[in-house]
Amino acid sequence: MIKIVTDSTADIPREYVNKYDITVLPLNINIDGKTYQDGINISPAEVCDYMQKGKIPKTSQVPPIEFYNTFEKLTRNGDEVIAIIMSSQLSSTYNAALLSSKQLPDRKIAVLDSMGVSLGQGLQVIEAARMALAGKVFKDIIKRVKALSKKMNYAIIINTLEYVFKGGRISKVQYIAANLLHLNLVCSSDGTGKIIVADKFRGKEKSILRWTAKHIARLKITNKTVGLNAINNNEKLLQEVKALIQKYNPKEIIESQIGSTVACYAGPNAIGIYAEE
C-alpha cells in the first residue's frame, strides 16, 4: 500500500484526514516560552487571541526525528510512503523530511515539495490520497503531485496587516502606509515556492467580493476542485465568496479552516482560495 504523509500547514479538513488515512505531523508554535503543536493543543482562534494581546508567536519545523519515526513505522511492513510537505522556501520542514527519508535507504519513500502552504498544499495531499486509494502506482502519484504543485493558484486575502507586521514580514513604514490606505494584500505563490504579494486593493467586504469575483472568473474553475478556507471569518462574507465560486460549477469545493501556523502571519479574517490553473 501507499501511505500519504504531510505536515499540519496543509490545513486538510479532519474528515478527509480520516477518510483517506492521511498522516499529519504538526509544526510547533512557541508563545511566551511555551510550545504548542499545530492542530493538537492550540487553535487558530487562540493564536489570534494571543496576538491581539501583543504576544508574538514563533513557528518551528516538524523535528526530523518525528519524520524518521513516522516513515520507519509506516514502511516496516513493506508499504510505500509519499510525503507532501510545505514549501521548502517557507520552512526547513521539507529538508527535515528529506533528511529523515535518506536515513531509511532500503525503504520506498518519496518526499515532495508542495511549493505552497495551507489548502493549496492540502489539495495536492488529497489528490495523492485519492489516487493511492484508487490503486494508482507510486510513480504516477508522484508525477501528478509534481505537476499539480506547479499549477496550483493561491490567493490568500489578508485584510489587516497588523499580524504580518508583528511577525516581521513587512516594515513599519509599509504597515503604516497600508493602514492609512485601507489596503488588503493578496498573497500568492510565485511558482518557485515563495509567497509573494500578488495584488493590493482598498476597501472592506464589498471590495473583497469584487476582487474575488474577478479572480474566480480568471481561474476558469468549471469542473475543477476548489479549496476555500478562512480564519474566524465573518460567516456571511465566507458564504458570499462560496456562492461566487459555485456560479462557475466547480467539480467540488473543499472547505477548511486556515490552521494555527498560517494564522500566526495571516491574522483573523483572512480568506484563502485555491485551484489548479
Backbone as CSV, one residue per row, in Angstrom:
resi,resn,N_x,N_y,N_z,CA_x,CA_y,CA_z,C_x,C_y,C_z
1,MET,0.838,-1.206,0.000,0.000,0.000,0.000,0.871,1.255,0.000
2,ILE,0.274,2.342,-0.491,0.957,3.631,-0.490,0.348,4.498,0.610
3,LYS,1.186,4.965,1.525,0.752,5.814,2.625,1.104,7.267,2.312
4,ILE,0.191,8.175,2.638,0.392,9.597,2.377,0.667,10.321,3.695
5,VAL,1.727,11.121,3.686,2.145,11.877,4.869,2.223,13.354,4.503
6,THR,1.868,14.213,5.434,2.034,15.650,5.230,2.280,16.327,6.577
7,ASP,2.407,17.646,6.543,2.550,18.399,7.787,1.293,19.227,8.024
8,SER,1.174,19.806,9.201,-0.084,20.439,9.604,-0.409,21.711,8.843
9,THR,0.560,22.304,8.141,0.245,23.524,7.401,-0.638,23.251,6.189
10,ALA,-0.863,21.971,5.842,-1.735,21.638,4.712,-3.198,21.972,4.999
11,ASP,-3.547,22.140,6.276,-4.895,22.585,6.668,-6.005,21.724,6.051
12,ILE,-5.813,20.414,6.078,-6.787,19.482,5.500,-7.929,19.261,6.489
13,PRO,-9.183,19.312,6.024,-10.303,19.043,6.929,-10.174,17.668,7.575
14,ARG,-10.555,17.570,8.825,-10.390,16.333,9.578,-11.092,15.153,8.904
15,GLU,-12.257,15.388,8.287,-12.966,14.272,7.669,-12.187,13.668,6.506
16,TYR,-11.390,14.485,5.815,-10.569,13.978,4.718,-9.356,13.227,5.272
17,VAL,-8.787,13.733,6.346,-7.668,13.041,7.001,-8.085,11.633,7.401
18,ASN,-9.269,11.527,7.993,-9.771,10.233,8.450,-10.158,9.324,7.278
19,LYS,-10.849,9.888,6.303,-11.339,9.100,5.170,-10.212,8.476,4.376
20,TYR,-9.139,9.222,4.171,-8.044,8.745,3.328,-6.823,8.292,4.123
21,ASP,-6.954,8.213,5.435,-5.886,7.724,6.307,-4.579,8.484,6.065
22,ILE,-4.672,9.812,6.076,-3.517,10.675,5.867,-2.813,10.904,7.208
23,THR,-1.508,10.759,7.231,-0.737,11.034,8.439,-0.301,12.495,8.423
24,VAL,-0.671,13.249,9.456,-0.362,14.677,9.542,0.543,14.921,10.737
25,LEU,1.734,15.483,10.475,2.675,15.787,11.555,2.635,17.281,11.864
26,PRO,2.500,17.651,13.133,2.315,19.062,13.484,3.603,19.875,13.545
27,LEU,3.537,21.109,13.060,4.589,22.073,13.341,4.418,22.561,14.768
28,ASN,5.457,23.194,15.302,5.400,23.745,16.648,5.179,25.250,16.616
29,ILE,4.420,25.731,17.582,4.158,27.159,17.738,4.597,27.547,19.147
30,ASN,5.509,28.497,19.227,6.077,28.900,20.517,5.550,30.276,20.922
31,ILE,4.911,30.342,22.099,4.353,31.596,22.611,4.728,31.730,24.081
32,ASP,5.401,32.816,24.408,5.789,33.077,25.798,6.534,31.905,26.434
33,GLY,7.419,31.289,25.666,8.226,30.206,26.204,7.535,28.859,26.271
34,LYS,6.274,28.800,25.850,5.553,27.534,25.858,5.372,27.045,24.429
35,THR,5.557,25.748,24.203,5.453,25.167,22.870,4.135,24.427,22.710
36,TYR,3.436,24.756,21.626,2.174,24.108,21.277,2.346,23.361,19.960
37,GLN,1.484,22.388,19.720,1.501,21.660,18.459,0.293,22.056,17.617
38,ASP,0.597,22.504,16.419,-0.437,22.954,15.500,-1.475,21.851,15.271
39,GLY,-2.744,22.211,15.488,-3.826,21.264,15.238,-4.075,20.280,16.355
40,ILE,-3.264,20.347,17.420,-3.428,19.394,18.515,-3.830,20.089,19.814
41,ASN,-3.030,21.046,20.265,-3.366,21.688,21.544,-3.401,23.214,21.449
42,ILE,-3.588,23.738,20.234,-3.820,25.170,20.061,-4.641,25.370,18.794
43,SER,-5.559,26.319,18.841,-6.433,26.583,17.698,-6.058,27.913,17.049
44,PRO,-6.475,28.131,15.800,-6.235,29.427,15.158,-6.819,30.596,15.956
45,ALA,-7.991,30.385,16.553,-8.619,31.440,17.358,-7.751,31.804,18.549
46,GLU,-7.145,30.785,19.173,-6.271,31.040,20.321,-5.005,31.776,19.883
47,VAL,-4.466,31.409,18.717,-3.294,32.109,18.191,-3.603,33.586,17.989
48,CYS,-4.752,33.861,17.336,-5.138,35.252,17.076,-5.382,36.008,18.375
49,ASP,-5.948,35.314,19.364,-6.197,35.943,20.661,-4.875,36.327,21.339
50,TYR,-3.899,35.432,21.294,-2.578,35.742,21.844,-1.976,36.958,21.145
51,MET,-2.109,36.999,19.826,-1.509,38.088,19.062,-2.172,39.426,19.364
52,GLN,-3.485,39.385,19.554,-4.209,40.615,19.895,-3.815,41.129,21.273
53,LYS,-3.253,40.242,22.080,-2.755,40.640,23.399,-1.286,41.074,23.347
54,GLY,-0.740,41.137,22.140,0.626,41.597,21.967,1.687,40.523,22.054
55,LYS,1.275,39.260,22.116,2.223,38.155,22.172,2.547,37.693,20.756
56,ILE,3.819,37.557,20.432,4.247,37.232,19.081,4.622,35.753,18.987
57,PRO,3.831,34.966,18.286,4.155,33.546,18.135,5.349,33.342,17.205
58,LYS,6.085,32.300,17.450,7.165,31.862,16.573,6.875,30.420,16.173
59,THR,7.044,30.123,14.906,6.781,28.768,14.439,8.093,28.040,14.186
60,SER,8.071,26.717,14.333,9.267,25.914,14.063,8.874,24.608,13.390
61,GLN,9.805,24.054,12.659,9.598,22.885,11.825,9.169,21.645,12.592
62,VAL,8.658,20.682,11.851,8.485,19.348,12.409,9.879,18.772,12.656
63,PRO,10.189,18.295,13.853,11.532,17.752,14.126,11.839,16.549,13.234
64,PRO,13.079,16.438,12.750,13.452,15.295,11.902,13.126,13.943,12.527
65,ILE,13.279,13.816,13.840,13.009,12.535,14.491,11.546,12.123,14.327
66,GLU,10.639,13.112,14.246,9.221,12.789,14.052,9.000,12.199,12.666
67,PHE,9.668,12.763,11.669,9.563,12.200,10.323,10.183,10.797,10.285
68,TYR,11.361,10.664,10.879,12.034,9.361,10.859,11.144,8.286,11.484
69,ASN,10.624,8.564,12.656,9.792,7.575,13.341,8.545,7.228,12.541
70,THR,7.953,8.245,11.927,6.745,8.024,11.120,7.061,7.197,9.884
71,PHE,8.121,7.558,9.172,8.496,6.822,7.968,8.851,5.361,8.297
72,GLU,9.587,5.177,9.381,10.000,3.821,9.766,8.783,2.962,10.108
73,LYS,7.863,3.532,10.845,6.670,2.778,11.249,5.800,2.422,10.050
74,LEU,5.603,3.388,9.140,4.697,3.157,8.012,5.262,2.195,6.973
75,THR,6.586,2.092,6.905,7.199,1.262,5.857,7.752,-0.068,6.351
76,ARG,7.690,-0.332,7.639,8.357,-1.523,8.178,7.757,-2.831,7.648
77,ASN,6.490,-2.779,7.182,5.856,-3.987,6.641,5.792,-3.984,5.119
78,GLY,6.612,-3.123,4.504,6.686,-3.130,3.047,5.852,-2.068,2.349
79,ASP,5.109,-1.266,3.104,4.327,-0.204,2.473,5.242,0.918,1.988
80,GLU,4.735,1.703,1.041,5.482,2.823,0.474,4.916,4.129,1.018
81,VAL,5.744,5.172,1.024,5.314,6.467,1.566,5.569,7.583,0.561
82,ILE,4.572,8.446,0.407,4.739,9.703,-0.318,4.425,10.821,0.671
83,ALA,5.424,11.658,0.952,5.262,12.783,1.878,5.219,14.080,1.079
84,ILE,4.156,14.840,1.271,3.967,16.106,0.552,4.035,17.221,1.584
85,ILE,5.078,18.024,1.490,5.457,18.928,2.571,5.344,20.387,2.130
86,MET,5.137,21.278,3.099,5.032,22.704,2.798,6.281,23.195,2.074
87,SER,6.148,24.325,1.389,7.223,24.854,0.564,8.566,24.903,1.288
88,SER,9.595,24.439,0.615,10.948,24.488,1.182,11.459,25.917,1.283
89,GLN,10.766,26.863,0.614,11.138,28.273,0.695,10.577,28.950,1.947
90,LEU,9.670,28.269,2.637,8.999,28.865,3.795,9.420,28.243,5.119
91,SER,9.961,27.052,5.066,10.290,26.341,6.303,11.344,25.283,6.010
92,SER,12.072,24.889,7.041,13.033,23.798,6.903,12.372,22.438,7.112
93,THR,11.047,22.413,7.225,10.325,21.154,7.418,10.570,20.185,6.266
94,TYR,10.585,20.701,5.029,10.842,19.839,3.865,12.213,19.176,3.986
95,ASN,13.221,19.957,4.333,14.574,19.399,4.466,14.651,18.359,5.579
96,ALA,13.890,18.593,6.655,13.856,17.629,7.759,13.273,16.298,7.284
97,ALA,12.197,16.378,6.487,11.571,15.162,5.955,12.506,14.447,4.988
98,LEU,13.169,15.217,4.130,14.072,14.626,3.139,15.247,13.934,3.818
99,LEU,15.836,14.601,4.809,16.952,14.019,5.551,16.532,12.719,6.221
100,SER,15.357,12.719,6.814,14.871,11.528,7.513,14.653,10.364,6.557
101,SER,14.128,10.670,5.358,13.886,9.606,4.376,15.191,8.961,3.931
102,LYS,16.264,9.747,3.861,17.557,9.223,3.420,18.198,8.325,4.471
103,GLN,17.721,8.396,5.689,18.232,7.523,6.743,17.573,6.138,6.704
104,LEU,16.648,5.974,5.764,15.990,4.680,5.560,16.145,4.291,4.087
105,PRO,17.383,4.084,3.625,17.634,3.888,2.193,17.016,2.634,1.598
106,ASP,16.681,1.667,2.447,16.095,0.429,1.947,14.569,0.499,1.846
107,ARG,13.995,1.653,2.216,12.543,1.827,2.159,12.158,2.707,0.958
108,LYS,10.962,2.524,0.464,10.489,3.307,-0.691,9.730,4.526,-0.175
109,ILE,10.429,5.662,-0.129,9.878,6.904,0.427,10.181,8.047,-0.537
110,ALA,9.166,8.782,-0.920,9.346,9.975,-1.746,8.913,11.188,-0.942
111,VAL,9.764,12.209,-0.907,9.441,13.460,-0.218,9.301,14.545,-1.284
112,LEU,8.116,15.135,-1.373,7.803,16.103,-2.417,7.587,17.494,-1.832
113,ASP,8.093,18.478,-2.512,7.916,19.879,-2.129,6.624,20.383,-2.767
114,SER,5.631,20.720,-1.954,4.348,21.196,-2.493,4.472,22.581,-3.111
115,MET,5.546,23.273,-2.808,5.787,24.647,-3.266,4.672,25.602,-2.821
116,GLY,4.029,25.256,-1.718,2.959,26.110,-1.221,2.665,25.827,0.232
117,VAL,1.484,26.230,0.629,1.099,26.120,2.031,-0.419,26.135,2.113
118,SER,-0.937,25.837,3.282,-2.362,25.806,3.573,-3.084,24.867,2.599
119,LEU,-4.296,25.177,2.226,-5.098,24.233,1.458,-4.597,24.075,0.022
120,GLY,-3.742,24.988,-0.446,-3.088,24.768,-1.731,-2.196,23.546,-1.675
121,GLN,-1.520,23.368,-0.578,-0.767,22.140,-0.288,-1.740,20.998,-0.020
122,GLY,-2.790,21.298,0.724,-3.763,20.274,1.097,-4.451,19.620,-0.084
123,LEU,-4.766,20.394,-1.117,-5.403,19.821,-2.299,-4.489,18.801,-2.976
124,GLN,-3.188,19.056,-2.946,-2.233,18.101,-3.509,-2.224,16.808,-2.700
125,VAL,-2.284,16.957,-1.388,-2.287,15.783,-0.498,-3.550,14.950,-0.723
126,ILE,-4.684,15.614,-0.802,-5.954,14.906,-1.005,-5.953,14.189,-2.352
127,GLU,-5.447,14.847,-3.399,-5.359,14.216,-4.713,-4.493,12.959,-4.655
128,ALA,-3.348,13.050,-3.997,-2.459,11.888,-3.865,-3.142,10.754,-3.102
129,ALA,-3.839,11.111,-2.025,-4.523,10.091,-1.216,-5.631,9.408,-2.003
130,ARG,-6.348,10.164,-2.805,-7.403,9.576,-3.637,-6.812,8.642,-4.686
131,MET,-5.704,9.040,-5.274,-5.051,8.186,-6.266,-4.541,6.897,-5.624
132,ALA,-3.977,7.012,-4.421,-3.496,5.822,-3.716,-4.641,4.870,-3.420
133,LEU,-5.774,5.421,-2.988,-6.944,4.601,-2.678,-7.491,3.922,-3.934
134,ALA,-7.332,4.591,-5.077,-7.829,4.044,-6.343,-6.859,3.025,-6.948
135,GLY,-5.726,2.806,-6.283,-4.793,1.800,-6.742,-3.758,2.276,-7.745
136,LYS,-3.594,3.609,-7.874,-2.578,4.142,-8.775,-1.181,3.820,-8.244
137,VAL,-0.237,3.681,-9.165,1.104,3.278,-8.748,1.915,4.474,-8.254
138,PHE,2.971,4.161,-7.533,3.843,5.132,-6.869,4.289,6.244,-7.818
139,LYS,4.867,5.880,-8.946,5.431,6.879,-9.852,4.361,7.774,-10.475
140,ASP,3.170,7.241,-10.694,2.099,8.054,-11.280,1.576,9.095,-10.289
141,ILE,1.513,8.732,-9.018,1.081,9.687,-7.996,2.113,10.809,-7.869
142,ILE,3.373,10.438,-7.858,4.433,11.439,-7.764,4.386,12.397,-8.955
143,LYS,4.212,11.855,-10.138,4.142,12.682,-11.350,2.993,13.672,-11.275
144,ARG,1.844,13.205,-10.815,0.663,14.071,-10.718,0.874,15.172,-9.681
145,VAL,1.420,14.841,-8.526,1.629,15.839,-7.477,2.636,16.889,-7.930
146,LYS,3.693,16.472,-8.570,4.688,17.435,-9.058,4.076,18.395,-10.070
147,ALA,3.231,17.867,-10.948,2.564,18.729,-11.930,1.595,19.682,-11.241
148,LEU,0.856,19.162,-10.275,-0.139,19.973,-9.568,0.527,21.075,-8.760
149,SER,1.674,20.782,-8.171,2.371,21.787,-7.357,2.773,23.002,-8.185
150,LYS,3.033,22.783,-9.461,3.442,23.880,-10.344,2.261,24.655,-10.912
151,LYS,1.070,24.069,-10.803,-0.112,24.691,-11.403,-1.124,25.192,-10.370
152,MET,-0.782,25.077,-9.082,-1.730,25.471,-8.049,-1.752,26.986,-7.882
153,ASN,-2.921,27.577,-7.995,-3.081,29.017,-7.831,-3.525,29.312,-6.400
154,TYR,-2.816,30.224,-5.748,-3.122,30.618,-4.380,-3.604,32.060,-4.367
155,ALA,-4.610,32.352,-3.574,-4.989,33.739,-3.312,-5.456,33.815,-1.862
156,ILE,-4.586,34.295,-0.991,-4.935,34.454,0.422,-5.077,35.951,0.684
157,ILE,-6.307,36.365,0.949,-6.610,37.784,1.140,-6.471,38.119,2.622
158,ILE,-5.575,39.031,2.922,-5.327,39.463,4.296,-5.835,40.890,4.432
159,ASN,-6.868,41.096,5.242,-7.443,42.440,5.319,-7.017,43.222,6.553
160,THR,-6.020,42.711,7.250,-5.328,43.504,8.254,-3.855,43.135,8.203
161,LEU,-2.989,44.123,8.206,-1.555,43.862,8.115,-0.876,43.849,9.482
162,GLU,-1.685,43.998,10.531,-1.111,44.077,11.877,-0.254,42.861,12.199
163,TYR,-0.745,41.667,11.835,-0.058,40.448,12.237,1.092,40.114,11.306
164,VAL,0.977,40.516,10.052,2.111,40.381,9.140,3.264,41.245,9.647
165,PHE,2.914,42.439,10.108,3.922,43.361,10.649,4.535,42.805,11.932
166,LYS,3.693,42.357,12.859,4.186,41.819,14.120,5.043,40.576,13.920
167,GLY,4.749,39.835,12.847,5.535,38.649,12.538,6.818,38.959,11.798
168,GLY,7.066,40.262,11.561,8.315,40.684,10.929,8.355,40.536,9.430
169,ARG,7.166,40.425,8.769,7.143,40.187,7.329,7.111,41.467,6.505
170,ILE,6.743,42.590,7.108,6.781,43.877,6.410,7.370,44.923,7.360
171,SER,7.812,46.043,6.780,8.401,47.106,7.595,7.314,47.954,8.246
172,LYS,7.719,48.754,9.221,6.776,49.642,9.897,6.220,50.670,8.930
173,VAL,7.048,51.152,8.005,6.586,52.123,7.009,5.510,51.503,6.123
174,GLN,5.733,50.271,5.662,4.740,49.582,4.837,3.438,49.367,5.611
175,TYR,3.585,48.999,6.880,2.414,48.747,7.719,1.578,50.005,7.899
176,ILE,2.222,51.123,8.218,1.502,52.383,8.417,0.844,52.843,7.118
177,ALA,1.581,52.747,6.011,1.047,53.182,4.716,-0.160,52.339,4.318
178,ALA,-0.077,51.033,4.506,-1.181,50.148,4.142,-2.411,50.427,4.991
179,ASN,-2.209,50.697,6.278,-3.334,51.001,7.157,-4.009,52.309,6.766
180,LEU,-3.210,53.305,6.434,-3.771,54.595,6.033,-4.593,54.478,4.764
181,LEU,-4.169,53.611,3.874,-4.868,53.434,2.596,-5.943,52.350,2.663
182,HIS,-6.091,51.710,3.827,-7.054,50.607,4.000,-6.824,49.517,2.963
183,LEU,-5.560,49.112,2.812,-5.210,48.135,1.790,-5.424,46.698,2.272
184,ASN,-5.894,45.870,1.353,-5.872,44.422,1.517,-4.714,43.892,0.677
185,LEU,-4.011,42.908,1.193,-2.972,42.244,0.419,-3.486,40.897,-0.062
186,VAL,-3.142,40.529,-1.286,-3.440,39.201,-1.810,-2.117,38.460,-1.930
187,CYS,-1.926,37.469,-1.078,-0.693,36.692,-1.088,-0.853,35.475,-1.988
188,SER,0.187,35.174,-2.743,0.143,34.076,-3.696,1.504,33.425,-3.786
189,SER,1.596,32.345,-4.557,2.873,31.685,-4.809,3.460,32.215,-6.107
190,ASP,4.776,32.331,-6.141,5.422,32.839,-7.355,5.844,31.722,-8.302
191,GLY,5.449,30.489,-8.006,5.800,29.366,-8.861,7.073,28.659,-8.451
192,THR,7.804,29.241,-7.506,9.033,28.609,-7.013,8.901,28.190,-5.553
193,GLY,7.754,28.459,-4.961,7.551,28.114,-3.562,7.577,29.297,-2.626
194,LYS,7.950,30.477,-3.129,7.925,31.677,-2.305,6.524,32.271,-2.316
195,ILE,6.106,32.814,-1.169,4.822,33.509,-1.086,5.083,35.000,-1.281
196,ILE,4.383,35.576,-2.227,4.595,36.985,-2.570,3.282,37.748,-2.471
197,VAL,3.364,39.074,-2.454,2.172,39.915,-2.552,1.866,40.066,-4.037
198,ALA,0.780,39.445,-4.466,0.434,39.421,-5.888,-0.475,40.574,-6.289
199,ASP,-1.183,41.151,-5.321,-2.106,42.233,-5.645,-2.440,43.004,-4.374
200,LYS,-2.959,44.209,-4.552,-3.413,45.044,-3.447,-4.693,45.733,-3.886
201,PHE,-5.595,45.920,-2.941,-6.790,46.700,-3.249,-7.340,47.320,-1.976
202,ARG,-8.102,48.378,-2.143,-8.642,49.109,-0.995,-10.069,48.678,-0.711
203,GLY,-10.473,48.860,0.548,-11.863,48.625,0.907,-12.044,47.400,1.768
204,LYS,-13.312,47.160,2.124,-13.614,46.049,3.013,-14.435,44.989,2.290
205,GLU,-15.579,44.572,2.844,-16.284,43.406,2.343,-16.678,43.509,0.869
206,LYS,-17.246,44.630,0.456,-17.673,44.763,-0.934,-16.475,44.708,-1.876
207,SER,-15.378,45.309,-1.459,-14.163,45.280,-2.278,-13.602,43.866,-2.370
208,ILE,-13.661,43.137,-1.262,-13.196,41.751,-1.259,-14.015,40.915,-2.231
209,LEU,-15.312,41.112,-2.229,-16.187,40.353,-3.127,-15.954,40.730,-4.582
210,ARG,-15.734,42.013,-4.846,-15.462,42.430,-6.232,-14.160,41.813,-6.730
211,TRP,-13.122,41.873,-5.889,-11.835,41.309,-6.292,-11.966,39.805,-6.496
212,THR,-12.664,39.135,-5.577,-12.831,37.688,-5.650,-13.571,37.276,-6.918
213,ALA,-14.615,38.012,-7.272,-15.392,37.693,-8.475,-14.508,37.733,-9.721
214,LYS,-13.664,38.750,-9.810,-12.761,38.867,-10.960,-11.726,37.737,-10.962
215,HIS,-11.209,37.435,-9.774,-10.192,36.394,-9.655,-10.748,35.041,-10.063
216,ILE,-11.929,34.702,-9.592,-12.538,33.410,-9.905,-12.840,33.298,-11.398
217,ALA,-13.290,34.387,-11.992,-13.559,34.383,-13.435,-12.285,34.088,-14.229
218,ARG,-11.155,34.620,-13.762,-9.876,34.387,-14.443,-9.411,32.936,-14.301
219,LEU,-9.753,32.293,-13.178,-9.266,30.950,-12.899,-9.877,29.870,-13.781
220,LYS,-11.092,30.108,-14.285,-11.787,29.104,-15.104,-11.913,27.783,-14.334
221,ILE,-12.686,27.814,-13.263,-12.741,26.700,-12.317,-13.816,25.661,-12.630
222,THR,-14.534,25.819,-13.730,-15.577,24.850,-14.071,-15.012,23.428,-14.085
223,ASN,-15.669,22.535,-13.341,-15.299,21.119,-13.239,-13.927,20.901,-12.605
224,LYS,-13.487,21.862,-11.791,-12.236,21.707,-11.052,-12.520,21.670,-9.552
225,THR,-11.577,21.108,-8.810,-11.653,21.137,-7.350,-11.119,22.480,-6.871
226,VAL,-11.889,23.123,-5.998,-11.514,24.432,-5.462,-11.408,24.322,-3.943
227,GLY,-10.371,24.894,-3.384,-10.218,24.952,-1.933,-10.642,26.312,-1.418
228,LEU,-11.292,26.332,-0.276,-11.741,27.585,0.339,-11.543,27.481,1.839
229,ASN,-10.822,28.440,2.419,-10.688,28.420,3.875,-10.551,29.821,4.441
230,ALA,-10.632,29.918,5.751,-10.648,31.223,6.412,-10.229,31.065,7.867
231,ILE,-9.998,32.223,8.519,-9.726,32.252,9.958,-10.782,33.113,10.622
232,ASN,-11.556,32.538,11.509,-12.520,33.314,12.310,-13.298,34.306,11.449
233,ASN,-13.606,33.902,10.257,-14.132,34.887,9.316,-15.617,35.150,9.522
234,ASN,-16.034,36.354,9.126,-17.449,36.681,9.058,-18.147,35.628,8.195
235,GLU,-19.056,34.868,8.797,-19.695,33.755,8.097,-20.457,34.219,6.863
236,LYS,-21.072,35.388,6.952,-21.825,35.912,5.813,-20.903,36.152,4.622
237,LEU,-19.750,36.760,4.866,-18.796,37.032,3.794,-18.281,35.722,3.196
238,LEU,-17.980,34.759,4.040,-17.469,33.485,3.561,-18.495,32.791,2.661
239,GLN,-19.750,32.836,3.042,-20.798,32.211,2.228,-20.989,32.952,0.910
240,GLU,-20.790,34.258,0.922,-20.891,35.028,-0.321,-19.747,34.669,-1.273
241,VAL,-18.551,34.469,-0.727,-17.427,34.033,-1.551,-17.708,32.639,-2.120
242,LYS,-18.237,31.761,-1.295,-18.580,30.413,-1.754,-19.618,30.460,-2.872
243,ALA,-20.592,31.346,-2.740,-21.622,31.485,-3.781,-21.014,31.952,-5.102
244,LEU,-20.025,32.835,-5.034,-19.338,33.289,-6.245,-18.633,32.119,-6.935
245,ILE,-18.026,31.260,-6.139,-17.337,30.089,-6.685,-18.340,29.133,-7.334
246,GLN,-19.470,28.912,-6.673,-20.467,27.958,-7.160,-21.078,28.365,-8.497
247,LYS,-21.058,29.640,-8.810,-21.607,30.107,-10.089,-20.885,29.505,-11.281
248,TYR,-19.628,29.108,-11.059,-18.821,28.581,-12.162,-18.798,27.053,-12.198
249,ASN,-19.672,26.425,-11.429,-19.844,24.969,-11.445,-18.541,24.186,-11.252
250,PRO,-17.878,24.408,-10.127,-16.680,23.610,-9.857,-17.048,22.154,-9.629
251,LYS,-16.078,21.274,-9.797,-16.298,19.855,-9.528,-16.653,19.643,-8.067
252,GLU,-15.953,20.352,-7.194,-16.220,20.289,-5.755,-15.543,21.477,-5.083
253,ILE,-16.042,21.808,-3.901,-15.404,22.820,-3.066,-15.004,22.144,-1.760
254,ILE,-13.727,22.150,-1.469,-13.239,21.586,-0.216,-12.993,22.747,0.744
255,GLU,-13.712,22.743,1.847,-13.625,23.835,2.816,-12.862,23.395,4.061
256,SER,-12.059,24.294,4.585,-11.352,24.014,5.829,-11.126,25.318,6.571
257,GLN,-10.485,25.215,7.699,-10.082,26.392,8.449,-8.591,26.619,8.228
258,ILE,-8.194,27.858,8.008,-6.772,28.164,7.971,-6.195,27.819,9.338
259,GLY,-5.138,27.032,9.352,-4.633,26.487,10.600,-3.818,27.460,11.434
260,SER,-3.376,26.984,12.574,-2.716,27.834,13.560,-1.388,28.390,13.064
261,THR,-0.625,27.588,12.298,0.669,28.070,11.817,0.491,29.243,10.864
262,VAL,-0.389,29.094,9.894,-0.636,30.181,8.928,-1.276,31.375,9.629
263,ALA,-2.096,31.108,10.639,-2.744,32.186,11.391,-1.733,33.100,12.070
264,CYS,-0.556,32.562,12.387,0.480,33.381,13.032,0.877,34.568,12.161
265,TYR,0.681,34.447,10.861,1.081,35.513,9.937,-0.118,36.184,9.258
266,ALA,-1.159,35.413,8.994,-2.317,35.978,8.296,-3.234,36.758,9.227
267,GLY,-3.320,36.351,10.491,-4.209,37.024,11.423,-5.671,36.687,11.168
268,PRO,-6.591,37.226,11.968,-8.006,36.920,11.804,-8.562,37.509,10.518
269,ASN,-9.625,36.911,10.017,-10.396,37.390,8.864,-9.749,37.148,7.513
270,ALA,-8.654,36.409,7.461,-8.071,36.055,6.163,-8.952,35.035,5.454
271,ILE,-8.960,35.110,4.133,-9.699,34.146,3.299,-8.743,33.596,2.242
272,GLY,-8.765,32.284,2.025,-7.916,31.681,1.021,-8.726,30.954,-0.029
273,ILE,-8.334,31.112,-1.292,-8.976,30.439,-2.419,-7.865,29.743,-3.207
274,TYR,-8.075,28.464,-3.543,-7.026,27.666,-4.167,-7.619,26.827,-5.282
275,ALA,-6.953,26.776,-6.430,-7.422,25.939,-7.533,-6.292,25.694,-8.510
276,GLU,-6.396,24.587,-9.212,-5.423,24.262,-10.251,-5.666,25.145,-11.459
277,GLU,-4.630,25.745,-11.978,-4.769,26.576,-13.174,-4.786,25.709,-14.425
